[in-house]
Amino acid sequence: MNYMAAKSNYDESNIQILEGLEAVRKRPGMYIGSTDARGLHHLVWEIVDNAIDEALSGFGDNIQVTICKDNSIKVTDHGRGMPTGMHASGKPTTEVILTILHAGGKFNEDGGYKTSGGLHGVGASVVNALSSWLEVTIYRDGKIWQQRFEDGGSKVGKLKVIGKSNQTGTTIHFMPDSSIFSVYEYNFSTISERLMESAFLLKGIKIDLVDERTGKEISYQYDNGLTAFVEYLNYEKETLNEIINIEGTNNEIEVDVAMQFTSGYQETTLSFVNLVRTGDGGTHETGFRSALTRTFNEYARKYGLLKERQEFRRK
């Protein structure tokens, strides 16, 4: 008891209120999982996911990701461009998106997003909070707008017009804060693999990756979507059938399935929801497996390949 009394002096002075993005910097793991290499790369995924959401909604067909020489990251989309007007809160909308948690256009249908991945209104502001600086450049309404933030989201000057352009889109350029992350070097292969996977899921969308540190450049674009993905996964394997690709919509839920059987005994099943990989499966994956097994059983019984009480079973 004496030990506890010496260690704890719990009263009103111990209660802290973390304002704005301060909570993110205090406990980054709550928002990006960790502060190691995985968390460092998660910053990239959040900004890329925003660009993908624009493409999925029909705005823009090209996304560019650049690993700059100083290890900063630049992500450019050709969507509608982040809104630049004054928000109802009294702040510029760009500032709201990049400095306030749970602010975004993906919480209701009015935002114009068909679907969305990432942290849903948290991603861009979290990236800003965990960066030593972040600069946003917006191409919209015939103008080029720009604003800069430093030291975890503190704005440096106001959103301003720096030129004219007929293009539309948004560029986010950020430098991860080295005082937060234990690993500070971006890995080209890690980013490349993730972007390739996204390109397979985004039928027809082109994704470019440039590494200014080494001069490496690579582009991904797959007009056949999941069919091309299965071809890639089964490369150099003995396949037993043509790739089966099924697409459909029911109750506003879109489903896209591609599969192929091989002579091997190892199964590879990858599932995604809103382009986010669901590594632990879920009801969508369970439902697919059950339906596939049921279909095989019904077909086999119909054509006498199985007796009435026999059935195929997944192991």
Secondary structure, DSSP 4 states (H G I P E B T S, - for coil): -HHHHHH---SGGG-----TTHHHHH-THHHHS-SSHHHHHHHHHHHHHHHHHHHHTTS-SEEEEEE-TTS-EEEEE-SS----SB-TTSSBHHHHHHHSTT-SS-SSGGG--S---TTSSSHHHHHHHTEEEEEEEEEETTEEEEEEEETTTEEEEEEEEEEE-S--EEEEEEEE-TTT-S--PPPHHHHHHHHHHHHHHSTT-EEEEEETTTTEEEEE--TTTHHHHHHHHTTTS-B-SPPEEEEEEETTEEEEEEE--BSSS------EETTEE-TT--HHHHHHHHHHHHHHHHHHHHTTSS-TT------
